[in-house]
Amino acid sequence: MKHFNLFIFLFFTGLVSAQIHPHAIGVRLSAGTETGGEISYQHGLSDKNRLEFNVGAASHRNYSLFNVSGTYQ
């Protein structure tokens, strides 16, 4: 069974490829001790360089959080 699982993993790994788009938008939701979400925007500068901006908010019974970040990749 281990060999079969390894075969399936390697087979599907060979089919996976990255997608390159000039812009991308993403949403992350969380639940648990803190509930909230985050919106992410990526702007492609070239084939290898990107800017990413994130804005998020979360709340807990005792406090609330607000998050803004930026990343150069």
PDB file of N, CA, C, O and CB in Angstrom:
ATOM      1  N   MET A   1       0.819  -1.190   0.000  1.00  0.00           N
ATOM      2  CA  MET A   1       0.000   0.000   0.000  1.00  0.00           C
ATOM      3  C   MET A   1       0.868   1.260   0.000  1.00  0.00           C
ATOM      4  O   MET A   1       0.513   2.258  -0.628  1.00  0.00           O
ATOM      5  CB  MET A   1      -0.934  -0.005   1.203  1.00  0.00           C
ATOM      6  N   LYS A   2       2.006   1.216   0.704  1.00  0.00           N
ATOM      7  CA  LYS A   2       2.887   2.377   0.731  1.00  0.00           C
ATOM      8  C   LYS A   2       3.421   2.690  -0.662  1.00  0.00           C
ATOM      9  O   LYS A   2       3.552   3.856  -1.035  1.00  0.00           O
ATOM     10  CB  LYS A   2       4.047   2.143   1.701  1.00  0.00           C
ATOM     11  N   HIS A   3       3.729   1.649  -1.429  1.00  0.00           N
ATOM     12  CA  HIS A   3       4.252   1.864  -2.775  1.00  0.00           C
ATOM     13  C   HIS A   3       3.184   2.461  -3.683  1.00  0.00           C
ATOM     14  O   HIS A   3       3.489   3.291  -4.539  1.00  0.00           O
ATOM     15  CB  HIS A   3       4.772   0.548  -3.364  1.00  0.00           C
ATOM     16  N   PHE A   4       1.945   2.046  -3.502  1.00  0.00           N
ATOM     17  CA  PHE A   4       0.854   2.594  -4.292  1.00  0.00           C
ATOM     18  C   PHE A   4       0.650   4.074  -3.977  1.00  0.00           C
ATOM     19  O   PHE A   4       0.478   4.882  -4.889  1.00  0.00           O
ATOM     20  CB  PHE A   4      -0.438   1.812  -4.036  1.00  0.00           C
ATOM     21  N   ASN A   5       0.669   4.433  -2.691  1.00  0.00           N
ATOM     22  CA  ASN A   5       0.519   5.834  -2.290  1.00  0.00           C
ATOM     23  C   ASN A   5       1.670   6.677  -2.838  1.00  0.00           C
ATOM     24  O   ASN A   5       1.451   7.798  -3.299  1.00  0.00           O
ATOM     25  CB  ASN A   5       0.457   5.954  -0.753  1.00  0.00           C
ATOM     26  N   LEU A   6       2.874   6.154  -2.790  1.00  0.00           N
ATOM     27  CA  LEU A   6       4.023   6.869  -3.333  1.00  0.00           C
ATOM     28  C   LEU A   6       3.873   7.065  -4.841  1.00  0.00           C
ATOM     29  O   LEU A   6       4.173   8.140  -5.360  1.00  0.00           O
ATOM     30  CB  LEU A   6       5.323   6.112  -3.018  1.00  0.00           C
ATOM     31  N   PHE A   7       3.415   6.042  -5.539  1.00  0.00           N
ATOM     32  CA  PHE A   7       3.198   6.140  -6.974  1.00  0.00           C
ATOM     33  C   PHE A   7       2.168   7.225  -7.293  1.00  0.00           C
ATOM     34  O   PHE A   7       2.386   8.042  -8.187  1.00  0.00           O
ATOM     35  CB  PHE A   7       2.743   4.789  -7.538  1.00  0.00           C
ATOM     36  N   ILE A   8       1.053   7.237  -6.570  1.00  0.00           N
ATOM     37  CA  ILE A   8       0.006   8.246  -6.795  1.00  0.00           C
ATOM     38  C   ILE A   8       0.552   9.643  -6.520  1.00  0.00           C
ATOM     39  O   ILE A   8       0.300  10.567  -7.293  1.00  0.00           O
ATOM     40  CB  ILE A   8      -1.228   7.967  -5.898  1.00  0.00           C
ATOM     41  N   PHE A   9       1.297   9.808  -5.427  1.00  0.00           N
ATOM     42  CA  PHE A   9       1.876  11.111  -5.089  1.00  0.00           C
ATOM     43  C   PHE A   9       2.816  11.589  -6.197  1.00  0.00           C
ATOM     44  O   PHE A   9       2.717  12.736  -6.633  1.00  0.00           O
ATOM     45  CB  PHE A   9       2.632  11.033  -3.745  1.00  0.00           C
ATOM     46  N   LEU A  10       3.712  10.739  -6.651  1.00  0.00           N
ATOM     47  CA  LEU A  10       4.667  11.126  -7.693  1.00  0.00           C
ATOM     48  C   LEU A  10       3.961  11.391  -9.020  1.00  0.00           C
ATOM     49  O   LEU A  10       4.362  12.284  -9.766  1.00  0.00           O
ATOM     50  CB  LEU A  10       5.730  10.036  -7.875  1.00  0.00           C
ATOM     51  N   PHE A  11       2.925  10.631  -9.317  1.00  0.00           N
ATOM     52  CA  PHE A  11       2.186  10.835 -10.562  1.00  0.00           C
ATOM     53  C   PHE A  11       1.531  12.215 -10.588  1.00  0.00           C
ATOM     54  O   PHE A  11       1.656  12.945 -11.571  1.00  0.00           O
ATOM     55  CB  PHE A  11       1.122   9.740 -10.739  1.00  0.00           C
ATOM     56  N   PHE A  12       0.833  12.571  -9.510  1.00  0.00           N
ATOM     57  CA  PHE A  12       0.149  13.861  -9.477  1.00  0.00           C
ATOM     58  C   PHE A  12       1.114  15.020  -9.286  1.00  0.00           C
ATOM     59  O   PHE A  12       0.815  16.132  -9.721  1.00  0.00           O
ATOM     60  CB  PHE A  12      -0.883  13.872  -8.374  1.00  0.00           C
ATOM     61  N   THR A  13       2.257  14.800  -8.653  1.00  0.00           N
ATOM     62  CA  THR A  13       3.256  15.850  -8.513  1.00  0.00           C
ATOM     63  C   THR A  13       3.790  16.260  -9.884  1.00  0.00           C
ATOM     64  O   THR A  13       4.073  17.437 -10.110  1.00  0.00           O
ATOM     65  CB  THR A  13       4.408  15.382  -7.605  1.00  0.00           C
ATOM     66  N   GLY A  14       3.926  15.319 -10.783  1.00  0.00           N
ATOM     67  CA  GLY A  14       4.387  15.632 -12.139  1.00  0.00           C
ATOM     68  C   GLY A  14       3.386  16.421 -12.949  1.00  0.00           C
ATOM     69  O   GLY A  14       3.762  17.057 -13.934  1.00  0.00           O
ATOM     70  N   LEU A  15       2.112  16.399 -12.562  1.00  0.00           N
ATOM     71  CA  LEU A  15       1.076  17.128 -13.297  1.00  0.00           C
ATOM     72  C   LEU A  15       0.879  18.551 -12.813  1.00  0.00           C
ATOM     73  O   LEU A  15       0.218  19.344 -13.482  1.00  0.00           O
ATOM     74  CB  LEU A  15      -0.220  16.396 -13.201  1.00  0.00           C
ATOM     75  N   VAL A  16       1.441  18.888 -11.659  1.00  0.00           N
ATOM     76  CA  VAL A  16       1.235  20.199 -11.060  1.00  0.00           C
ATOM     77  C   VAL A  16       2.163  21.215 -11.699  1.00  0.00           C
ATOM     78  O   VAL A  16       3.346  20.944 -11.907  1.00  0.00           O
ATOM     79  CB  VAL A  16       1.459  20.147  -9.543  1.00  0.00           C
ATOM     80  N   SER A  17       1.623  22.385 -12.011  1.00  0.00           N
ATOM     81  CA  SER A  17       2.459  23.469 -12.544  1.00  0.00           C
ATOM     82  C   SER A  17       1.982  24.795 -11.959  1.00  0.00           C
ATOM     83  O   SER A  17       0.816  24.938 -11.591  1.00  0.00           O
ATOM     84  CB  SER A  17       2.410  23.505 -14.112  1.00  0.00           C
ATOM     85  N   ALA A  18       2.873  25.739 -11.879  1.00  0.00           N
ATOM     86  CA  ALA A  18       2.540  27.052 -11.335  1.00  0.00           C
ATOM     87  C   ALA A  18       1.863  27.896 -12.397  1.00  0.00           C
ATOM     88  O   ALA A  18       2.144  27.776 -13.589  1.00  0.00           O
ATOM     89  CB  ALA A  18       3.797  27.763 -10.805  1.00  0.00           C
ATOM     90  N   GLN A  19       0.966  28.749 -11.935  1.00  0.00           N
ATOM     91  CA  GLN A  19       0.297  29.675 -12.837  1.00  0.00           C
ATOM     92  C   GLN A  19       0.893  31.054 -12.631  1.00  0.00           C
ATOM     93  O   GLN A  19       1.073  31.498 -11.497  1.00  0.00           O
ATOM     94  CB  GLN A  19      -1.241  29.689 -12.601  1.00  0.00           C
ATOM     95  N   ILE A  20       1.193  31.720 -13.713  1.00  0.00           N
ATOM     96  CA  ILE A  20       1.764  33.056 -13.639  1.00  0.00           C
ATOM     97  C   ILE A  20       0.754  34.030 -14.236  1.00  0.00           C
ATOM     98  O   ILE A  20       0.438  33.966 -15.424  1.00  0.00           O
ATOM     99  CB  ILE A  20       3.141  33.133 -14.385  1.00  0.00           C
ATOM    100  N   HIS A  21       0.256  34.926 -13.399  1.00  0.00           N
ATOM    101  CA  HIS A  21      -0.689  35.953 -13.821  1.00  0.00           C
ATOM    102  C   HIS A  21      -0.143  37.302 -13.367  1.00  0.00           C
ATOM    103  O   HIS A  21       0.563  37.376 -12.362  1.00  0.00           O
ATOM    104  CB  HIS A  21      -2.125  35.692 -13.237  1.00  0.00           C
ATOM    105  N   PRO A  22      -0.463  38.368 -14.096  1.00  0.00           N
ATOM    106  CA  PRO A  22       0.035  39.678 -13.674  1.00  0.00           C
ATOM    107  C   PRO A  22      -0.603  40.175 -12.371  1.00  0.00           C
ATOM    108  O   PRO A  22       0.003  40.967 -11.649  1.00  0.00           O
ATOM    109  CB  PRO A  22      -0.209  40.688 -14.770  1.00  0.00           C
ATOM    110  N   HIS A  23      -1.819  39.714 -12.069  1.00  0.00           N
ATOM    111  CA  HIS A  23      -2.513  40.139 -10.853  1.00  0.00           C
ATOM    112  C   HIS A  23      -3.206  38.936 -10.238  1.00  0.00           C
ATOM    113  O   HIS A  23      -3.616  38.020 -10.951  1.00  0.00           O
ATOM    114  CB  HIS A  23      -3.537  41.275 -11.154  1.00  0.00           C
ATOM    115  N   ALA A  24      -3.341  38.934  -8.914  1.00  0.00           N
ATOM    116  CA  ALA A  24      -4.039  37.854  -8.227  1.00  0.00           C
ATOM    117  C   ALA A  24      -4.695  38.407  -6.965  1.00  0.00           C
ATOM    118  O   ALA A  24      -4.137  39.270  -6.287  1.00  0.00           O
ATOM    119  CB  ALA A  24      -3.067  36.691  -7.881  1.00  0.00           C
ATOM    120  N   ILE A  25      -5.883  37.897  -6.663  1.00  0.00           N
ATOM    121  CA  ILE A  25      -6.612  38.280  -5.463  1.00  0.00           C
ATOM    122  C   ILE A  25      -6.949  37.006  -4.702  1.00  0.00           C
ATOM    123  O   ILE A  25      -7.357  36.010  -5.299  1.00  0.00           O
ATOM    124  CB  ILE A  25      -7.905  39.099  -5.811  1.00  0.00           C
ATOM    125  N   GLY A  26      -6.778  37.037  -3.387  1.00  0.00           N
ATOM    126  CA  GLY A  26      -7.080  35.871  -2.575  1.00  0.00           C
ATOM    127  C   GLY A  26      -7.794  36.262  -1.299  1.00  0.00           C
ATOM    128  O   GLY A  26      -7.698  37.400  -0.841  1.00  0.00           O
ATOM    129  N   VAL A  27      -8.511  35.306  -0.731  1.00  0.00           N
ATOM    130  CA  VAL A  27      -9.239  35.511   0.515  1.00  0.00           C
ATOM    131  C   VAL A  27      -8.911  34.356   1.448  1.00  0.00           C
ATOM    132  O   VAL A  27      -8.918  33.195   1.038  1.00  0.00           O
ATOM    133  CB  VAL A  27     -10.780  35.618   0.266  1.00  0.00           C
ATOM    134  N   ARG A  28      -8.624  34.676   2.701  1.00  0.00           N
ATOM    135  CA  ARG A  28      -8.377  33.665   3.732  1.00  0.00           C
ATOM    136  C   ARG A  28      -9.366  33.899   4.867  1.00  0.00           C
ATOM    137  O   ARG A  28      -9.513  35.021   5.351  1.00  0.00           O
ATOM    138  CB  ARG A  28      -6.893  33.722   4.252  1.00  0.00           C
ATOM    139  N   LEU A  29     -10.034  32.846   5.283  1.00  0.00           N
ATOM    140  CA  LEU A  29     -10.958  32.933   6.406  1.00  0.00           C
ATOM    141  C   LEU A  29     -10.438  32.058   7.535  1.00  0.00           C
ATOM    142  O   LEU A  29      -9.825  31.019   7.291  1.00  0.00           O
ATOM    143  CB  LEU A  29     -12.392  32.506   5.987  1.00  0.00           C
ATOM    144  N   SER A  30     -10.682  32.477   8.769  1.00  0.00           N
ATOM    145  CA  SER A  30     -10.226  31.682   9.911  1.00  0.00           C
ATOM    146  C   SER A  30     -11.355  31.551  10.918  1.00  0.00           C
ATOM    147  O   SER A  30     -12.206  32.431  11.051  1.00  0.00           O
ATOM    148  CB  SER A  30      -8.977  32.321  10.573  1.00  0.00           C
ATOM    149  N   ALA A  31     -11.338  30.447  11.611  1.00  0.00           N
ATOM    150  CA  ALA A  31     -12.299  30.200  12.687  1.00  0.00           C
ATOM    151  C   ALA A  31     -11.574  29.434  13.779  1.00  0.00           C
ATOM    152  O   ALA A  31     -10.598  28.734  13.509  1.00  0.00           O
ATOM    153  CB  ALA A  31     -13.560  29.409  12.173  1.00  0.00           C
ATOM    154  N   GLY A  32     -12.030  29.560  14.968  1.00  0.00           N
ATOM    155  CA  GLY A  32     -11.380  28.915  16.101  1.00  0.00           C
ATOM    156  C   GLY A  32     -11.389  29.874  17.268  1.00  0.00           C
ATOM    157  O   GLY A  32     -12.433  30.435  17.599  1.00  0.00           O
ATOM    158  N   THR A  33     -10.231  30.074  17.904  1.00  0.00           N
ATOM    159  CA  THR A  33     -10.185  31.031  19.010  1.00  0.00           C
ATOM    160  C   THR A  33     -10.331  32.461  18.507  1.00  0.00           C
ATOM    161  O   THR A  33     -10.854  33.319  19.219  1.00  0.00           O
ATOM    162  CB  THR A  33      -8.879  30.882  19.790  1.00  0.00           C
ATOM    163  N   GLU A  34      -9.874  32.723  17.293  1.00  0.00           N
ATOM    164  CA  GLU A  34     -10.061  34.024  16.652  1.00  0.00           C
ATOM    165  C   GLU A  34     -10.798  33.802  15.345  1.00  0.00           C
ATOM    166  O   GLU A  34     -10.425  32.931  14.560  1.00  0.00           O
ATOM    167  CB  GLU A  34      -8.695  34.749  16.411  1.00  0.00           C
ATOM    168  N   THR A  35     -11.836  34.580  15.105  1.00  0.00           N
ATOM    169  CA  THR A  35     -12.556  34.488  13.838  1.00  0.00           C
ATOM    170  C   THR A  35     -12.302  35.759  13.054  1.00  0.00           C
ATOM    171  O   THR A  35     -12.317  36.858  13.609  1.00  0.00           O
ATOM    172  CB  THR A  35     -14.082  34.265  14.062  1.00  0.00           C
ATOM    173  N   GLY A  36     -12.070  35.603  11.760  1.00  0.00           N
ATOM    174  CA  GLY A  36     -11.797  36.761  10.936  1.00  0.00           C
ATOM    175  C   GLY A  36     -11.429  36.351   9.538  1.00  0.00           C
ATOM    176  O   GLY A  36     -11.730  35.242   9.097  1.00  0.00           O
ATOM    177  N   GLY A  37     -10.769  37.261   8.841  1.00  0.00           N
ATOM    178  CA  GLY A  37     -10.370  36.974   7.481  1.00  0.00           C
ATOM    179  C   GLY A  37      -9.322  37.945   6.995  1.00  0.00           C
ATOM    180  O   GLY A  37      -8.971  38.909   7.675  1.00  0.00           O
ATOM    181  N   GLU A  38      -8.827  37.667   5.798  1.00  0.00           N
ATOM    182  CA  GLU A  38      -7.779  38.483   5.202  1.00  0.00           C
ATOM    183  C   GLU A  38      -7.972  38.509   3.695  1.00  0.00           C
ATOM    184  O   GLU A  38      -8.318  37.495   3.090  1.00  0.00           O
ATOM    185  CB  GLU A  38      -6.371  37.946   5.571  1.00  0.00           C
ATOM    186  N   ILE A  39      -7.752  39.650   3.101  1.00  0.00           N
ATOM    187  CA  ILE A  39      -7.789  39.799   1.646  1.00  0.00           C
ATOM    188  C   ILE A  39      -6.370  40.084   1.186  1.00  0.00           C
ATOM    189  O   ILE A  39      -5.681  40.929   1.757  1.00  0.00           O
ATOM    190  CB  ILE A  39      -8.778  40.942   1.198  1.00  0.00           C
ATOM    191  N   SER A  40      -5.939  39.377   0.154  1.00  0.00           N
ATOM    192  CA  SER A  40      -4.582  39.492  -0.363  1.00  0.00           C
ATOM    193  C   SER A  40      -4.636  39.898  -1.838  1.00  0.00           C
ATOM    194  O   SER A  40      -5.457  39.388  -2.599  1.00  0.00           O
ATOM    195  CB  SER A  40      -3.806  38.155  -0.184  1.00  0.00           C
ATOM    196  N   TYR A  41      -3.764  40.809  -2.228  1.00  0.00           N
ATOM    197  CA  TYR A  41      -3.662  41.239  -3.618  1.00  0.00           C
ATOM    198  C   TYR A  41      -2.201  41.156  -4.039  1.00  0.00           C
ATOM    199  O   TYR A  41      -1.325  41.685  -3.354  1.00  0.00           O
ATOM    200  CB  TYR A  41      -4.221  42.685  -3.810  1.00  0.00           C
ATOM    201  N   GLN A  42      -1.936  40.495  -5.164  1.00  0.00           N
ATOM    202  CA  GLN A  42      -0.577  40.416  -5.702  1.00  0.00           C
ATOM    203  C   GLN A  42      -0.532  41.133  -7.042  1.00  0.00           C
ATOM    204  O   GLN A  42      -1.411  40.968  -7.888  1.00  0.00           O
ATOM    205  CB  GLN A  42      -0.117  38.937  -5.854  1.00  0.00           C
ATOM    206  N   HIS A  43       0.507  41.927  -7.212  1.00  0.00           N
ATOM    207  CA  HIS A  43       0.736  42.657  -8.458  1.00  0.00           C
ATOM    208  C   HIS A  43       2.080  42.221  -9.023  1.00  0.00           C
ATOM    209  O   HIS A  43       3.117  42.416  -8.390  1.00  0.00           O
ATOM    210  CB  HIS A  43       0.696  44.208  -8.231  1.00  0.00           C
ATOM    211  N   GLY A  44       2.062  41.638 -10.200  1.00  0.00           N
ATOM    212  CA  GLY A  44       3.292  41.176 -10.821  1.00  0.00           C
ATOM    213  C   GLY A  44       4.081  42.315 -11.435  1.00  0.00           C
ATOM    214  O   GLY A  44       3.551  43.091 -12.230  1.00  0.00           O
ATOM    215  N   LEU A  45       5.344  42.414 -11.067  1.00  0.00           N
ATOM    216  CA  LEU A  45       6.231  43.420 -11.644  1.00  0.00           C
ATOM    217  C   LEU A  45       6.963  42.860 -12.861  1.00  0.00           C
ATOM    218  O   LEU A  45       7.184  43.570 -13.842  1.00  0.00           O
ATOM    219  CB  LEU A  45       7.240  43.911 -10.596  1.00  0.00           C
ATOM    220  N   SER A  46       7.333  41.591 -12.791  1.00  0.00           N
ATOM    221  CA  SER A  46       7.978  40.880 -13.894  1.00  0.00           C
ATOM    222  C   SER A  46       7.695  39.397 -13.695  1.00  0.00           C
ATOM    223  O   SER A  46       6.872  39.037 -12.853  1.00  0.00           O
ATOM    224  CB  SER A  46       9.532  41.170 -13.954  1.00  0.00           C
ATOM    225  N   ASP A  47       8.354  38.537 -14.446  1.00  0.00           N
ATOM    226  CA  ASP A  47       8.142  37.101 -14.298  1.00  0.00           C
ATOM    227  C   ASP A  47       8.618  36.580 -12.945  1.00  0.00           C
ATOM    228  O   ASP A  47       8.131  35.550 -12.478  1.00  0.00           O
ATOM    229  CB  ASP A  47       8.852  36.359 -15.408  1.00  0.00           C
ATOM    230  N   LYS A  48       9.558  37.269 -12.312  1.00  0.00           N
ATOM    231  CA  LYS A  48      10.141  36.784 -11.060  1.00  0.00           C
ATOM    232  C   LYS A  48       9.844  37.665  -9.854  1.00  0.00           C
ATOM    233  O   LYS A  48      10.091  37.239  -8.726  1.00  0.00           O
ATOM    234  CB  LYS A  48      11.617  36.657 -11.217  1.00  0.00           C
ATOM    235  N   ASN A  49       9.328  38.871 -10.043  1.00  0.00           N
ATOM    236  CA  ASN A  49       9.130  39.819  -8.944  1.00  0.00           C
ATOM    237  C   ASN A  49       7.656  40.164  -8.794  1.00  0.00           C
ATOM    238  O   ASN A  49       6.947  40.371  -9.779  1.00  0.00           O
ATOM    239  CB  ASN A  49       9.952  41.099  -9.176  1.00  0.00           C
ATOM    240  N   ARG A  50       7.204  40.221  -7.534  1.00  0.00           N
ATOM    241  CA  ARG A  50       5.819  40.541  -7.239  1.00  0.00           C
ATOM    242  C   ARG A  50       5.735  41.427  -6.002  1.00  0.00           C
ATOM    243  O   ARG A  50       6.607  41.388  -5.133  1.00  0.00           O
ATOM    244  CB  ARG A  50       4.999  39.260  -7.040  1.00  0.00           C
ATOM    245  N   LEU A  51       4.683  42.219  -5.938  1.00  0.00           N
ATOM    246  CA  LEU A  51       4.317  42.943  -4.729  1.00  0.00           C
ATOM    247  C   LEU A  51       3.044  42.308  -4.190  1.00  0.00           C
ATOM    248  O   LEU A  51       2.123  42.008  -4.950  1.00  0.00           O
ATOM    249  CB  LEU A  51       4.123  44.479  -5.006  1.00  0.00           C
ATOM    250  N   GLU A  52       2.994  42.104  -2.884  1.00  0.00           N
ATOM    251  CA  GLU A  52       1.798  41.539  -2.271  1.00  0.00           C
ATOM    252  C   GLU A  52       1.342  42.445  -1.144  1.00  0.00           C
ATOM    253  O   GLU A  52       2.151  42.880  -0.324  1.00  0.00           O
ATOM    254  CB  GLU A  52       2.061  40.105  -1.750  1.00  0.00           C
ATOM    255  N   PHE A  53       0.040  42.733  -1.100  1.00  0.00           N
ATOM    256  CA  PHE A  53      -0.556  43.559  -0.066  1.00  0.00           C
ATOM    257  C   PHE A  53      -1.650  42.754   0.621  1.00  0.00           C
ATOM    258  O   PHE A  53      -2.458  42.102  -0.040  1.00  0.00           O
ATOM    259  CB  PHE A  53      -1.119  44.884  -0.657  1.00  0.00           C
ATOM    260  N   ASN A  54      -1.672  42.801   1.953  1.00  0.00           N
ATOM    261  CA  ASN A  54      -2.645  42.055   2.742  1.00  0.00           C
ATOM    262  C   ASN A  54      -3.357  42.988   3.708  1.00  0.00           C
ATOM    263  O   ASN A  54      -2.733  43.853   4.322  1.00  0.00           O
ATOM    264  CB  ASN A  54      -1.963  40.907   3.507  1.00  0.00           C
ATOM    265  N   VAL A  55      -4.670  42.809   3.839  1.00  0.00           N
ATOM    266  CA  VAL A  55      -5.476  43.535   4.813  1.00  0.00           C
ATOM    267  C   VAL A  55      -6.353  42.508   5.505  1.00  0.00           C
ATOM    268  O   VAL A  55      -7.058  41.742   4.848  1.00  0.00           O
ATOM    269  CB  VAL A  55      -6.336  44.676   4.139  1.00  0.00           C
ATOM    270  N   GLY A  56      -6.309  42.490   6.837  1.00  0.00           N
ATOM    271  CA  GLY A  56      -7.075  41.492   7.565  1.00  0.00           C
ATOM    272  C   GLY A  56      -7.630  42.021   8.868  1.00  0.00           C
ATOM    273  O   GLY A  56      -7.171  43.031   9.403  1.00  0.00           O
ATOM    274  N   ALA A  57      -8.621  41.321   9.360  1.00  0.00           N
ATOM    275  CA  ALA A  57      -9.226  41.661  10.647  1.00  0.00           C
ATOM    276  C   ALA A  57      -9.642  40.365  11.331  1.00  0.00           C
ATOM    277  O   ALA A  57     -10.018  39.396  10.672  1.00  0.00           O
ATOM    278  CB  ALA A  57     -10.452  42.625  10.468  1.00  0.00           C
ATOM    279  N   ALA A  58      -9.571  40.361  12.654  1.00  0.00           N
ATOM    280  CA  ALA A  58      -9.982  39.203  13.444  1.00  0.00           C
ATOM    281  C   ALA A  58     -10.530  39.696  14.775  1.00  0.00           C
ATOM    282  O   ALA A  58     -10.175  40.774  15.253  1.00  0.00           O
ATOM    283  CB  ALA A  58      -8.794  38.212  13.660  1.00  0.00           C
ATOM    284  N   SER A  59     -11.388  38.897  15.353  1.00  0.00           N
ATOM    285  CA  SER A  59     -11.925  39.277  16.659  1.00  0.00           C
ATOM    286  C   SER A  59     -11.919  38.067  17.590  1.00  0.00           C
ATOM    287  O   SER A  59     -12.079  36.922  17.167  1.00  0.00           O
ATOM    288  CB  SER A  59     -13.359  39.853  16.522  1.00  0.00           C
ATOM    289  N   HIS A  60     -11.735  38.361  18.832  1.00  0.00           N
ATOM    290  CA  HIS A  60     -11.741  37.386  19.908  1.00  0.00           C
ATOM    291  C   HIS A  60     -12.718  37.917  20.955  1.00  0.00           C
ATOM    292  O   HIS A  60     -13.154  39.065  20.876  1.00  0.00           O
ATOM    293  CB  HIS A  60     -10.288  37.154  20.510  1.00  0.00           C
ATOM    294  N   ARG A  61     -13.046  37.117  21.893  1.00  0.00           N
ATOM    295  CA  ARG A  61     -13.979  37.547  22.938  1.00  0.00           C
ATOM    296  C   ARG A  61     -13.462  38.779  23.680  1.00  0.00           C
ATOM    297  O   ARG A  61     -14.254  39.633  24.078  1.00  0.00           O
ATOM    298  CB  ARG A  61     -14.225  36.407  23.930  1.00  0.00           C
ATOM    299  N   ASN A  62     -12.133  38.884  23.873  1.00  0.00           N
ATOM    300  CA  ASN A  62     -11.564  39.967  24.677  1.00  0.00           C
ATOM    301  C   ASN A  62     -10.900  41.079  23.867  1.00  0.00           C
ATOM    302  O   ASN A  62     -10.582  42.125  24.432  1.00  0.00           O
ATOM    303  CB  ASN A  62     -10.569  39.401  25.621  1.00  0.00           C
ATOM    304  N   TYR A  63     -10.681  40.891  22.571  1.00  0.00           N
ATOM    305  CA  TYR A  63      -9.966  41.897  21.793  1.00  0.00           C
ATOM    306  C   TYR A  63     -10.280  41.746  20.309  1.00  0.00           C
ATOM    307  O   TYR A  63     -10.857  40.750  19.874  1.00  0.00           O
ATOM    308  CB  TYR A  63      -8.452  41.790  22.033  1.00  0.00           C
ATOM    309  N   SER A  64      -9.885  42.760  19.545  1.00  0.00           N
ATOM    310  CA  SER A  64     -10.011  42.750  18.083  1.00  0.00           C
ATOM    311  C   SER A  64      -8.662  43.095  17.476  1.00  0.00           C
ATOM    312  O   SER A  64      -7.875  43.831  18.071  1.00  0.00           O
ATOM    313  CB  SER A  64     -11.109  43.750  17.597  1.00  0.00           C
ATOM    314  N   LEU A  65      -8.400  42.566  16.297  1.00  0.00           N
ATOM    315  CA  LEU A  65      -7.138  42.802  15.607  1.00  0.00           C
ATOM    316  C   LEU A  65      -7.399  43.372  14.220  1.00  0.00           C
ATOM    317  O   LEU A  65      -8.397  43.036  13.582  1.00  0.00           O
ATOM    318  CB  LEU A  65      -6.317  41.503  15.510  1.00  0.00           C
ATOM    319  N   PHE A  66      -6.498  44.236  13.756  1.00  0.00           N
ATOM    320  CA  PHE A  66      -6.518  44.746  12.391  1.00  0.00           C
ATOM    321  C   PHE A  66      -5.095  44.661  11.862  1.00  0.00           C
ATOM    322  O   PHE A  66      -4.153  45.039  12.559  1.00  0.00           O
ATOM    323  CB  PHE A  66      -7.075  46.221  12.323  1.00  0.00           C
ATOM    324  N   ASN A  67      -4.929  44.177  10.660  1.00  0.00           N
ATOM    325  CA  ASN A  67      -3.597  43.882  10.129  1.00  0.00           C
ATOM    326  C   ASN A  67      -3.476  44.434   8.715  1.00  0.00           C
ATOM    327  O   ASN A  67      -4.362  44.219   7.887  1.00  0.00           O
ATOM    328  CB  ASN A  67      -3.321  42.355  10.142  1.00  0.00           C
ATOM    329  N   VAL A  68      -2.396  45.140   8.433  1.00  0.00           N
ATOM    330  CA  VAL A  68      -2.055  45.590   7.086  1.00  0.00           C
ATOM    331  C   VAL A  68      -0.587  45.268   6.862  1.00  0.00           C
ATOM    332  O   VAL A  68       0.252  45.605   7.697  1.00  0.00           O
ATOM    333  CB  VAL A  68      -2.343  47.127   6.890  1.00  0.00           C
ATOM    334  N   SER A  69      -0.259  44.614   5.734  1.00  0.00           N
ATOM    335  CA  SER A  69       1.142  44.290   5.472  1.00  0.00           C
ATOM    336  C   SER A  69       1.406  44.329   3.978  1.00  0.00           C
ATOM    337  O   SER A  69       0.491  44.238   3.160  1.00  0.00           O
ATOM    338  CB  SER A  69       1.507  42.906   6.050  1.00  0.00           C
ATOM    339  N   GLY A  70       2.672  44.466   3.647  1.00  0.00           N
ATOM    340  CA  GLY A  70       3.120  44.438   2.264  1.00  0.00           C
ATOM    341  C   GLY A  70       4.397  43.647   2.156  1.00  0.00           C
ATOM    342  O   GLY A  70       5.236  43.671   3.057  1.00  0.00           O
ATOM    343  N   THR A  71       4.546  42.932   1.030  1.00  0.00           N
ATOM    344  CA  THR A  71       5.704  42.080   0.826  1.00  0.00           C
ATOM    345  C   THR A  71       6.211  42.225  -0.600  1.00  0.00           C
ATOM    346  O   THR A  71       5.424  42.283  -1.545  1.00  0.00           O
ATOM    347  CB  THR A  71       5.361  40.615   1.131  1.00  0.00           C
ATOM    348  N   TYR A  72       7.526  42.284  -0.752  1.00  0.00           N
ATOM    349  CA  TYR A  72       8.157  42.239  -2.068  1.00  0.00           C
ATOM    350  C   TYR A  72       8.750  40.851  -2.228  1.00  0.00           C
ATOM    351  O   TYR A  72       9.578  40.427  -1.422  1.00  0.00           O
ATOM    352  CB  TYR A  72       9.255  43.360  -2.234  1.00  0.00           C
ATOM    353  N   GLN A  73       8.328  40.147  -3.263  1.00  0.00           N
ATOM    354  CA  GLN A  73       8.826  38.785  -3.492  1.00  0.00           C
ATOM    355  C   GLN A  73       9.636  38.759  -4.749  1.00  0.00           C
ATOM    356  O   GLN A  73      10.151  37.707  -5.130  1.00  0.00           O
ATOM    357  CB  GLN A  73       7.677  37.768  -3.577  1.00  0.00           C
TER     358      GLN A  73
END
